[in-house]
Amino acid sequence: MILLATPAQARQLAALEATQPHAAGWKEKGFQTELTQPHAQIWIHTRVEEITGFLALRSVGDFAEILNVAVSPLHTRQGIARTLLNHALAQLAEKQVKQVSLEVAQDNPPAIALYTQAGFQVLGKRKDFYAPGRDGLIMGKDL
Ligand SMILES: CC(C)(COP(=O)(O)OP(=O)(O)OC[C@H]1O[C@@H](n2cnc3c(N)ncnc32)[C@H](O)[C@@H]1OP(=O)(O)O)[C@@H](O)C(=O)NCCC(=O)NCCS
């Protein structure tokens, strides 16, 4: 099931995020803060009571940015991130959002493959963005 997260789920989201070192590193407080921002949305994928994955974004006007995505290591390669991404993109298109961007580390092939498969293209590179020698790729997609 795909739902919007609430601030009460910040702890569960932080626990999931802590299992995935390539995610953005948000802690419980960070999720709480994000979930009170007017333009922020965190979509969650759930199975029974468990949050198996999430996708955080902000959208303002006709532009959106994906800020953080993670799937529990117990549930990867089951199409959860693709389902979350497709759901979020469809919702954004309904809201007349025209362009979506994100930043991903160049040494994160699974995430780059996920976004490429969804139609994102590399728009630019931020040298040493994550650490010396770890560049960031800016990727974007028109809706
Ligand atoms: C990247 C991540 C979100 C993918 O989640 P997932 O639910 O396993 O992905 P899906 O099963 O939906 O896979 C969709 C596509 O992504 C790509 N992909 C996902 N995992 C991959 C892997 N380990 N290696 C290569 N490609 C991968 C594939 O193209 C895949 O399509 P396919 O299964 O038809 O080949 C997950 O591995 C994760 O949480 N990583 C750590 C956090 C992270 O990197 N977040 C992104 C920050 S920008």
The ligand as a MOL file (V3000), in Angstrom:
LIG
                    3D

  0  0  0     0  0            999 V3000
M  V30 BEGIN CTAB
M  V30 COUNTS 48 50 0 0 0
M  V30 BEGIN ATOM
M  V30 1 C 18.1510 2.4040 -4.7190 0
M  V30 2 C 17.0070 1.7200 -3.9510 0
M  V30 3 C 16.0500 2.8180 -3.4600 0
M  V30 4 C 16.2630 0.7890 -4.9260 0
M  V30 5 O 15.1510 0.2390 -4.2660 0
M  V30 6 P 14.4710 -1.1390 -4.7600 0
M  V30 7 O 13.0960 -1.1860 -4.2020 0
M  V30 8 O 15.3630 -2.2660 -4.5020 0
M  V30 9 O 14.3960 -0.9150 -6.3500 0
M  V30 10 P 13.3980 -1.6550 -7.3360 0
M  V30 11 O 13.2930 -3.1060 -6.9470 0
M  V30 12 O 12.1490 -0.8800 -7.4580 0
M  V30 13 O 14.2120 -1.5990 -8.7020 0
M  V30 14 C 13.8540 -0.7220 -9.7590 0
M  V30 15 C 15.0480 -0.6060 -10.6780 0
M  V30 16 O 16.1340 0.0430 -9.9990 0
M  V30 17 C 17.3870 -0.5350 -10.4290 0
M  V30 18 N 18.0310 -1.2130 -9.3120 0
M  V30 19 C 17.5500 -1.3610 -8.0560 0
M  V30 20 N 18.4460 -2.0000 -7.2790 0
M  V30 21 C 19.5150 -2.2590 -8.0660 0
M  V30 22 C 20.7720 -2.8840 -7.8310 0
M  V30 23 N 21.1040 -3.3640 -6.6270 0
M  V30 24 N 21.6520 -2.9470 -8.8490 0
M  V30 25 C 21.3370 -2.4510 -10.0630 0
M  V30 26 N 20.1580 -1.8480 -10.3540 0
M  V30 27 C 19.2680 -1.7540 -9.3600 0
M  V30 28 C 17.0290 -1.5120 -11.5250 0
M  V30 29 O 17.0290 -0.7920 -12.7540 0
M  V30 30 C 15.6250 -1.9200 -11.1280 0
M  V30 31 O 14.8790 -2.4350 -12.1970 0
M  V30 32 P 14.9360 -4.0260 -12.5300 0
M  V30 33 O 14.6540 -4.7250 -11.2350 0
M  V30 34 O 13.8840 -4.1730 -13.5630 0
M  V30 35 O 16.3280 -4.2960 -12.9970 0
M  V30 36 C 17.5100 0.8610 -2.7530 0
M  V30 37 O 18.5420 0.0110 -3.1940 0
M  V30 38 C 18.0140 1.6890 -1.5920 0
M  V30 39 O 17.2930 1.9650 -0.6370 0
M  V30 40 N 19.3130 2.0910 -1.6600 0
M  V30 41 C 19.9160 2.8760 -0.5880 0
M  V30 42 C 19.3790 4.2890 -0.5320 0
M  V30 43 C 19.6450 5.0420 -1.8230 0
M  V30 44 O 20.6250 4.8220 -2.5170 0
M  V30 45 N 18.7490 5.9880 -2.1150 0
M  V30 46 C 18.8420 6.8190 -3.2800 0
M  V30 47 C 19.5070 8.0890 -2.8910 0
M  V30 48 S 19.5100 9.2360 -4.2540 0
M  V30 END ATOM
M  V30 BEGIN BOND
M  V30 1 1 1 2
M  V30 2 1 2 3
M  V30 3 1 2 4
M  V30 4 1 2 36
M  V30 5 1 4 5
M  V30 6 1 5 6
M  V30 7 2 6 7
M  V30 8 1 6 8
M  V30 9 1 6 9
M  V30 10 1 9 10
M  V30 11 2 10 11
M  V30 12 1 10 12
M  V30 13 1 10 13
M  V30 14 1 13 14
M  V30 15 1 14 15
M  V30 16 1 15 16
M  V30 17 1 15 30
M  V30 18 1 16 17
M  V30 19 1 17 18
M  V30 20 1 17 28
M  V30 21 1 18 19
M  V30 22 1 18 27
M  V30 23 2 19 20
M  V30 24 1 20 21
M  V30 25 1 21 22
M  V30 26 2 21 27
M  V30 27 1 22 23
M  V30 28 2 22 24
M  V30 29 1 24 25
M  V30 30 2 25 26
M  V30 31 1 26 27
M  V30 32 1 28 29
M  V30 33 1 28 30
M  V30 34 1 30 31
M  V30 35 1 31 32
M  V30 36 2 32 33
M  V30 37 1 32 34
M  V30 38 1 32 35
M  V30 39 1 36 37
M  V30 40 1 36 38
M  V30 41 2 38 39
M  V30 42 1 38 40
M  V30 43 1 40 41
M  V30 44 1 41 42
M  V30 45 1 42 43
M  V30 46 2 43 44
M  V30 47 1 43 45
M  V30 48 1 45 46
M  V30 49 1 46 47
M  V30 50 1 47 48
M  V30 END BOND
M  V30 END CTAB
M  END
